[in-house]
Amino acid sequence: MKRVVAAILGGGQGARLWPLTQYRAKPSVPLGGKFRLIDIPISNCLHAGVNRIFVLTQFNSTSLHRHIAQTYRFDAFSRGFVNILAAEQNLENRGWFQGTADAVRQTLHRLTDPESSEILILSGDQLYLMDLKKFVHRHRRRDADLTICVKSVSKNQARELGIMRVDPSGRIVEFVEKPSDPDTIERLALDRETIETLGLEAEPGSLLASMGMYTFRPGVLAELLTGTTTADFGKEVIPSAIDAYKVYGFLHKGYWSDIGTIPSFHEASLELAGPDPALDLYDERLPIYTHPRFLPGSRVTDCEIKDSIVCDGSRLIGSRVHRSIVGVRAVVQTGSVIEESVVMGAGGFEVPARGDRRPRIGVGRNCRIRRAIVDLDARIGDGCQLINETEIRNADGEFYFVREGIIVIPRRAVVPPGTVI
């Protein structure tokens, strides 16, 4: 595994996660109270012994670069690294990354070297724990040119994913990106014979969907990308590779969630706070690595907390928290109620400046917050009611956004006392 190179794709603008991506790259969005999205794929790589890792990005990369530089440091006797490859102009190219495949093509000279045995391409906005070593070893045993990590999904989910059909050996013989035709979906559905032959843990009528994770032979990846203008793996590269190369599927049987939108991010976050989450972050064998902060423990005074995560350095006073995440250094004052929400906390402990009349960082007194995401360093004044009682689906305000019914308070926003949303 030391000869495997990983490329983590995080170069998109992250428009679906706006405004969480207003000031940061998508892989830098906080997750689970104390992590960043980028920590998930990097941790999976390190568990598998893959320690030559590139992160491809181009938007708002300052905070991402800082997080990686402060977190992933290898000793002098290791050849390991986690490096950012930002879009850059050169004599051959003057443009931005135009898609997943274009990002890899523009950085291919960085990813390939004579010692690389495989190139592992991962997404930067998925939540999962997976044995990538098994993924690569299966690729090698089949002598594959390309192996795609796949997940069993229902017909209702198929329209948003890349769907494939496999033969009895597990080789992919057809691939359709986001099929909309019901007849096509029905034709790609798994039958009982295929499920039994391949030993899949899937229901008849379900489909195999690409997870956007690939293991390539370096030479094959170069052949597929060099001299082309293809921009996307799912729409262009994968369909063109099926007939010319040996392309196989590798079934992931555990938890997986695409958290590239506000609703999916909110739902996945709340699942982590549940009493029995599908993704176990408490497995000592598979820790999620992140930046060590050396914070004091949480201080909780006269509070009621149920089915929630409360992170280091937070201070809760006379409040109630239900099915929520309270992030690092978060402050929730007396009489406030937090329900089904993510309060990301703060980047540092606040020292109020003289004459500063703004609300303090955190949640003030007698507030109610329901089905919301409060970004880092936001200030929620006393008596605010952020509950979307009128059930607005989408809206843009001066200091808030509503996306699919979920209220989002952007980073460093100031919500005046008494505000009702």
Order of alpha helices (4+ residues) and beta strands (2+ residues): beta-beta-beta-alpha-beta-alpha-beta-alpha-alpha-beta-beta-alpha-beta-alpha-beta-beta-alpha-alpha-beta-alpha-alpha-beta-beta-alpha-beta-beta-beta-beta-beta-beta-beta-beta-beta-beta-beta-beta-beta-beta-beta-beta-beta-beta
